[in-house]
Amino acid sequence: MGIHILDGVSIFIYLMIMATIAVFFSKYMKGAKDFFAGGRRIPWWVAGISLYMGLFSSWTFSGAASLVYRTGWYGLLYFATWPIGFFIGFMLAGKRCRRSRVISPVEYIETRFNRTTHTVLSVIFGISLLYWPIQHMAALGKMVGPMLFPGSKIAISITILVVAAIVLFYTFSGGLWAVCVTDAVQSFLLVGTIVVMIVVIFLETPEIFNKLPSFTFHAPSSEPSYDFPYLIAYIMQGIFAAAMGDRAQRYYSVRDEKAVLKLGLLTTALFAAGPVLFGLIPFLGKVIWPDPSMIPGFAGLPNPQEGVFIAMAARYLPPGILGMFIAAMLAATMSATDTCWNTASAIFSVDLYKKIFKPDATDYHVLKIGRIAIVFFFIVAVAGALAITARGIKLDIIGITVGILAGVAVSIPLSLGIVIRNVSRWAGLGAVVMGTLAAIVSSDLSIFGPFHIFGFMKYPFGFRIFFIIGITLCMFLLSRPMGRLGRNRLAAIIVSCFTSVGFWLFFLFFNTNRSLSWGLIFGNVKPAPDVVSSGGYFAASCVASLALGCLTYLFFRIYSRDIGKPEPDVDAFFRLVKTPINVKKEVGDERETATVYPFVGIIVLGLAFMVLVLLLFPAGRVKPLINITLAAILVVIGLSIIRGGKSLLRNIKNKSLNN
């Protein structure tokens, strides 16, 4: 299932446009504030689209598409949970993130908590950000490689290496401005193409309506990790994740609180369209190809269902348009990857290098270190993606597992720390440490080789998230009472011992591991044949219980240090997040922002022109109405953006005259 020469030309031209955007914005990169926060002048609609596009990549078209293909209606409900969790979390902390006046998503941690917590969270969160580009590149290689290089045994590897190199170039050059603008441009093409493709599917195969499966809330019994509790847990996870990492970065890249509110509402609306835009096509693909071995071009590969989205595009889109769709998916992965790299480089250069190693580093020096870090991230991403594709691991499984291990516990102090005042300054560290341990023991770590023994509870995804959130919230919200109890050493020891025993009993009685139970310990029940002996899991549960008990005592004592002590810097921090942004003093006028509008509008009009030029070739005229419709959508968007820029300039001039 190779591609037509028109597709190849479309992909090449599109990637050159992305490189042009990076070169254009490189002139604005004068320091760390410009590189990591866009000078706080990124238009709210650009930042909102970028936030939305940064939260999915080619994984959405492979791992998430595979989930929908395998689980049906359940997969669509999974997409439907995204706007709920995001909106609640955004309303909780979005405005406060902007008022924190930071340029790194963990920069405020030192003031809110302390330097130790700041360093630990920076390291954990920075390392976790290194994984997602690995997954993005692996998903892209597995999905697009077989089409770009049909018949080649190294197609996936070539795709990963080439795309990662392009991402390295424009992330290194254009900073957050390039990241956000490329996100916006590729979203217009991607969403427009998907809308047209959905219409074409129903027009060309109207009988597909009669073959749709009956609605159900539940995934098939062959997918035990996906159940209704996971949908609820994913909403809870989304609430805390809405104010961390690249999401927080978008909040403080815009002018003020009003822009943040518009950004959040736009992103919520885009998430609400997710089930139709990104879930419907693989859902229909299951109807057309009931068995994964029927998916053309991917049948001989591991997990062929991960290629269902691109196979549907190849079936219904004409040459040239298919190439632009593939290019947009490439750009989606590139945008998600450079978002992670830009955020991680901010953490490593601002929060680790400057804070710990060189406090007197200049703004330009910090920018230089951030760019060096991005080169290192490129090497890690390529090596990791090649390793994942070689092992044939299901991308949705490993993505959710890593996200739970590295994200849930960290997200809670990052989001609640900016909202709740009355907790210990060590509450963030205690929550992350205990929550991470809870994530390890409750996960199925079979994909991590010899370390699988520590994941002895083997909870399904939903209960895993409930367990982690429960432990993390307790350590965070109860830090003051724990601190008061911790002043009495004997009482702290007694409670910690009961805690250790309680965890041990909980592990033995409330796990889903077929090789960990009382019956196995006393020899009354035989262990499951497909897992390790119960002795290893039993020993791991004892070690984990002891470790949690000891850590509980440790944090009893650490929390007690804050009792009765004044915290003027914390008080100052919360006064800051309650102080509205003074746009005139802190940001300046919007002339630089207004100049972006015509640039973006002209690029979108250029894409519309490309779509129409394809009609000059016989192969491009297979389905001319698709070209005309898509071009019309892009023209309307492009002209609207240019008109919006002119309107903004008039408002700026009127304000200047009035002043």
N, C-alpha and C positions, 0 to 999 in steps of 0.2 A: 504494500500500500504506500507507494512513493508519492511525491508531490509533483505537480506540473511546474514547468519552468517559470510561469507567471507567479506561482506561489513563492518560488525562490527569490525572484526579483522583488516581490512585495516585502518579503521578510528583510532582505538586505536594505532596501530603502527605508523601511520603518526603523531599523536599528541605527541607521545613519541619522535619522531625525532625533532619536534619543540622545545620540552623542552630541548633536548640535545643541540640544537643550543644556547639556552639561557644560559645554564650552561657553555658552551665552552667560550662564550664571556664575562661572568661575571668577568673573571680574568683580562680583559682589563679595567674594570670600576674603575679607580683610582681617578677620580674627575669629576667635572661638565662638563669640556670640552670633556672628553671621553663619558660621559653618554648622553649628548645632541647634540654633534657635531661629534661623532665618531673619535675624535682626528684629524679631517680633513684628514683622511687617507682611507676613504671608496672608493673603486674603482668606477670609473665613471659609468660603466655599471650596477653595483649593485645599486648605488644611483638612476640611471635613471629608472630602473625597479621598484624600491621601490616607487619612486614618482608616477609612473603610477599606480601601484597596490594600493597605499595608497588613490588614488582618487576614488576608487570604492570598494565595499565590497559585502556582500550578498544582499545589497540593489540593486546592479546592476542586480542580478539574481531574484529579487522580485519586488521592486518598479519600476525600469527601464524596466524590462521585462513586467510588467503589462502595462506600458505606451505603449510599442511596440505592445503588444497584442491588446490593445484597439484602438490604432491610426494607426496601419499599417505602411505604408511608412513614415508617419510623424515621427514615433519613430526612424526609421533608420536615417532619416535626423537629428534628435536630436543628435544621437551619432556622426554624421559626423561633427557637429559644434565644437566638443571638440578640435581637433588638431588646428583649425584655431585660436581660441582665445588664446589657450596656447602658440602657437608659437610666435604670436605677442607680448604677454606679456613677454615671456621669453627673446626674443631679446631686449626688452625695458629695463629690469631690472636685468636679471639673472647674468651677469658679475659683476654688481655693488653690488649685494647682497653678492657675495663671497668676494669682496674687502672691504666690510664693517667690516670684521673680527669679527663678533659677534657670540654668541652661542645661542641666542634667537631671534625669528623672529620680536620682537618689541623692542629689546635692543637698537637699534640705534635711536629710537624716541626721547629720552631725549636730545641727542646731536643735532639732526636735528631740532627738534621743541623746546620742553621744558619739565620740569618734570611733570607739570600738564597734558599735553597732553599724555605723556608717561604713567602716572598712569591710566588715563581714558581709553586709548586704550588697555592697558594691562588687565584691568578688563573686558571691553566689549568683547574683543577678547578671553580672557581666558574662560569667561562664555559661549560664543558661541561654543567653542570647546567641552564643556561638553555635548552639545546636540547630536553631531554626533555619539558617541559611543552608545547613547540611541537608535538611529534609526538603527544602524548596528545590535545591539543585538535583537531589535524587529523584524527586517527583517529576521534574521537568525532563530529565534525561530518560526516564522510563516511558514517559508519555510521548514526547516529541522525537526523541532519537530515532526510533524505528521508521518514522516518516521522512525525516530529513536524510537519513542514510540507510535506505532499505537494503537488507541483505548483509549489512556490515556487522561483524561480531563486536566491534568496538564503537558502535553507533552511540550508545548511551554515554560512554566515557568521553567521546569527542564533544558531544553536546554539552555535557557538564563543564568541561574545561573551557570551551569557547565562550559560553554564556557567562561564566564566572569572571572571565577576563574582561568582558565588556562591562559588567557591573563594577568591577574594580576601577575601571577608567572613569566612569561618570560619578561614582560615589566619591572618589578621590578628588575630583575636580570641582563639582558643583555644590556639595554640601546639601543641607536640608532643602534649600530652594529647588535644586535639581530633582531631589527625591519627590517633593510634593507636586511639582509641575508635571513631571513624567507620569506620576500616578494619575493626575487629572486627565491628561491627554489620552493615555491608554484606556482609561475607564470609559471615555466617550465612544471610542472605537469598539471596545470589548462589549459593553452593554448594548450598543446599537446593533452589533452583529448578532448577539444572542437573541434579542427581541425579534429581529427579522427571521432568524433561523427557527424560532418557535412557531412563528406564523407559517413558514414554509412547511414545517413538519406536519402541521394539521391540515394544510391545503393539499399536500401530496399524498398523505396517508390518513384520510379521514376515518378509516375503519379502526384506527388505533384507539378511539374512544370506547369502542365496544369491548376492548381487550384489557382495559385497565383493571387492576386487582381491587377487591373490596377494601374499604377503609378499615384500618386497625391501628391502635395505639402501640401495639407490641411488635418487636422484631421477631423474625423466625427463631425457632428453638435452636437452630444451628449457630445463632449469634448470642450466646449467653451474656456477654459483657454489655450488650445494649438492652436496657430495660427502661421502664418508666421512671424509676428513681434516678437514673442517670440524667434524664432530661431536666428534672428538678435540680439535681446537683449542678448541672452545667449552667443553669441560670444563676445559682448562688456563686459559682466560680466566676461567671461573667461580671457580677456586681463588683467584686473586689478587683478584678483585672482591668476594669474600665478606667482606673486612674494610675496605672503603672506603665513603665517602659515607654514605647513609642506613642501610646495613647496620651500620656501626660506630656510628652514632647510636643504633640500637636496643640495642646491647650496653651502652652506658654509661647508658641510661635506666632500667635495672632495678637492683635492690638490690645484688647481689653475684655472685660467680662461679657459685654454684649456680643462680641464676636465669638466668644467661647460658647455662649448659649445657642447662637445660630449654628455653629459648627456641630454641636451635639445633637440638635434636632435634625439636621440634615443627615448625619451619620445614622441616627436611629431609623429614619425613613428609608435609607438605602439598605440597612440590615433587614427591614421588614419586607423588602422585595427579594431577599435572598432565596426563599424556597422556590420562587418562580424562575429567577434568573439563573441560579446555579444548581438547583435540585431537580427541576422538571425534566431537563434533557436526559440525564442518566436514568431517571425514573421511566421515561418513555423508551430509552435504550433497552431496558430490561424486557419490555413488551416485544420489541423487535427481535432481540437476541436473548431468548430465555436462558440459554446456557453460555457461560463465559467462553467456551471453546468455539462459539459461533461468531465472536467479535472479530471482524476482518482486520488483519494486520497485527493482532496482538495475541492470537490463539496460542502461539508457541512460546510465549514469555511467561515468567512467574507472575501470578496474580493478574491475568489478562483483563479482569473487570476494571482495573485502574485506567485502561485506555478507552473506556466506553464513551466518554465525552468527545474526545478527538475523533473517534470512529464515527460518531453521529455527525460531527462537523464535516468530515470527509464525504459522508453519504449525501448531505443535503446542500452544502455550499459549493458554488462554482469555483473553478480555478481563479487564482488571484485573490478573491475574497477569502478563500480558505487560508491562503498565505498570510493575509492581513490578520485573520483571526489567530493563527499560530503565533504571529509576531506579537499580537496583543497579549497572548498568554506568556510568551517569553518576557514581555515587559512587566507583566504582573509579578512574575517570579523575581525579575530584576528589582522591581520596586520593593517587594517584601524583603528581599535580601539586603538591599542597600539601606532600608529602614532599620533593620537589625544592626547592620554594621555601623551606621551613623550613631545610633543610640549607644551601642557598646563602646565605640571609640570615645564618645562623650564621657562615659563612666570611667574608662581606663585612663584618659588624659586629664579630665577635670577632677574626678573623685579619688583616683588612686595616685597618679603621677604628681599632680600639683599639690594635693593635700598632704601626701606622705613624703614624697622624695624631693620635690622642688617647690616649696611654697611661694618663692619669689619669681616663678616662671612668668614670662610676659604672655599676653594674649596670643601673639603670633607663635611663640614657642609651644604653647598648648595646642594650637592648630596643627603645627608640624608633627607633634607626637601623635595626635589623633589620626593623621594620615598614615603614619608609619604603622599604627595599630591595624588600620584597615588592610594593609598588605598582609599582615599576619593572619587576619581573619579569612582572607582569600585562600591562603594555603590550607588552613584548617577545614574550610568548607569543601574544597575540592577533594581532599583526602577522605573526609568523612562520607561524602556523597558516594564516592566510588566504593567505599566499604559497604554501605547499606545496600546499594544496587547489586553488589556481588553476592550478598547473603540472601537476597530475595525476600526480605521482611515486608509484611503488609504495612503500608505507610500510615493508614489510619490508626492501627494498633500502636505502633511505636510513637507516633506523634502525640496521641492522647496520653500514653504512659509517661513520656518525657515531660509533657506539659504539667501533668499532675505532680510528678516528682520534683520538678524544679520551679513550678510557678505558683501553686496554690498557697503554700505556707508563706512565701515571700510577699505575695500580693496583699495579704491582710494588713500587716503593719505599714506597708507603703501607702495603702488607701486610707485606713482608719487613723494612722498617725497624724494626718493632716486635718482630721475632723474632730477627734476625741482628745481632750486636754488632760483629763484626770486619770492618767496611767503612769506607771514608772518610766523613767528614762531608759531603763533596761528592758522594758516590755517588748520592744521590737526584736531584740536579740533572743530573748526567751521564747517568743512565739515562733521565730524562724527555726531555731534549733529543735525544739520539741515537735513542731509541725513537720519538719523534714524527716525526722525519725519516724513519725507516724506514717508518712508517705512511703518510706522504705519498707516497713514491716507489713503494710497493708497491700502492697502492690504485687503483681505477678512479675517477677524479674527473670523469667525464663529466657528472655531475649538478651540478657546481659551475661550469659555464660556462667562462670563459677560463682558469681555474686547472687545467684538466684536463691540461695539458701536463706538469705536475710529477708526475703519477701515471703514469709511463712503464712500470712493470713489469706493471701490470694483473693482479696475482695474483688467483685465486679466494679466497674468504673464508678457507678453512682455511690455505692456504700463507701468506696475508697475516699471519694471527695467529702462525703459527710463526716467520716472519721477524722480526716485531716483538718477540716474546718473547725470541728468541735474541739480538738486538742489545741489548735492554734488560738482560737478565740478565748478559751479558758486561760491560757498563759498570758494573753494580752489584756483582756478585760479584768481579770482577777489579780493583776500584778500588785495593786495597792493593798488589798487584804492579805495577800501572800507576804508582802513586805512587812506588814505589822506582825504577822505570825512568826516571820523569820527572825525577829528580834529576840525571840525566845529559842535558844539553840535546841533544848530538849524537845520542845513541842514540834519544831521543824523536823527533827530526826524521826519522831514517832509518826507524824503525818506522812513523811516520805517513805517510811517502811510500809505503812498501809497502802500507799500509792503503788509501790512496787509490787506488792502481793496482789492488789486489785488488778493491775495491768496483766500480771501473769495468768490469773484466773480468767480474765476477759479474753486473753489470747487463746486459751485452751478451749473455752466454751463457745466463743462467738467468732469462729473462723470458718472459712469455706474451703479449707485445705483438706483433701481426703486422706492425707498422711499425717494429720496432727489432731489427736483426740485422746481422751482418757482411755478408751478401749485399746488403742494402739500401744499406749504406754504399758498397760498391764497384760498385753498379749492376747486380749479377747477378740481383737479385730485385726485382719490382715491389711497392710497398707496397699494402696492402689499400685498396680504394676507399672504404670507409666511415669512414676515420680520417684524421687529419692526416698531413702528410708526415713521413718518417723524420727529416729534418733537425732538426725541432723537438724530437723525442724524444731524438735523439742529443745535441743541445746540452744538454738538460736533464739527461741522464745524466752528462755531463762536469761540469756545475756541481755536481750532487749529490755526485759522487765527490770533487771538490775540497773541497767544504764538509765532508764527513765526515772527510776526511783532516786538514783544519785543526782541526776540533773535537776530533779524537782527540789531536792535539798539545796543544791547549789544556787538555784534561782530564788529560793526562799531567802537565803542569806544575801544574795546580790540585790534583790528588790528592797531589802530592809535598809540599804544605804541611802535611799531617797527619802525615807520617812522623816518628816519634820524639817527638811532642808529647803531653803528658798531656791527658786529656779528662775532667775530674772531673764535669762536668754530664751527659755521656753515661753515665758510670758510675752517677751518681745516678738517671738515668732508668731504666736497666735494673734497678736495685735496687727502684725503685718498681713496675715492672710484675711483679716477682716477689713483692711484698708483698701478702698477702691483704687484702681489704676489711674494715675494722672497721665493721660495720653499725651498731652502737649509736652509735659516735662520728661516723661520716661521713654516715649517712643518717637515723637515728632510727627510731621505731616505725612500724608499718604501718597506723595508724588511718586516715590519709588515703587510703591505697591501698584499704583495706577498704570505705570509703564509696562507691567507684566500682562495686563489684559490684552492689548493688541498683539503682543507676541504669542500668547496662547491661542487667541482667536485665529490668527493667520495660520498657525500650525494645523489647527482643526480644519480650516478651509482647505489647506494643502492636502490633508488626508481625503477630504471629499473629492478633490480634483483627481487624486490617485485612483479612487474607486471608479470615477467616470472614464478615466484614460484606459482602464482595463477593457472597456467596451470596444476599443479600436481593434482588438485582437479577436480572431474567431473563437478561440477557447474561452475568452472572457465574456462572450455573448451567449453562453449556454442558458443563463437565467438572468436576462437583463433587468427585470423588475427588481431583483435583489440589489443590484448595483445602484439603480436609480433611487430606490427607497432609502438605502443606507446613506447615499450621498446627500439626499434631502435632509435626513436627520442631522448629519454632521454640519451642513450649511446653516441650518437653524441654530444649532449650538454655537458655531463659530461667530455668526453675526451677533448673537445675543451677548456673547462675551465682549466683543469689540464695543458694542453699544454700552454695556455696563461700565467699561473703562472710561468712555467719554463722559458718561454721567458722573462718575466719581471725580474726574478732573474738574468738571463744572462746579461740583459741590466744594472742592478744595479751593478753587478760585473765589467762589462766593464767600467762603469763610474768611479767606485772607482779606477780601475787600471790607467785610464787616468789622474785622479786627483793626 
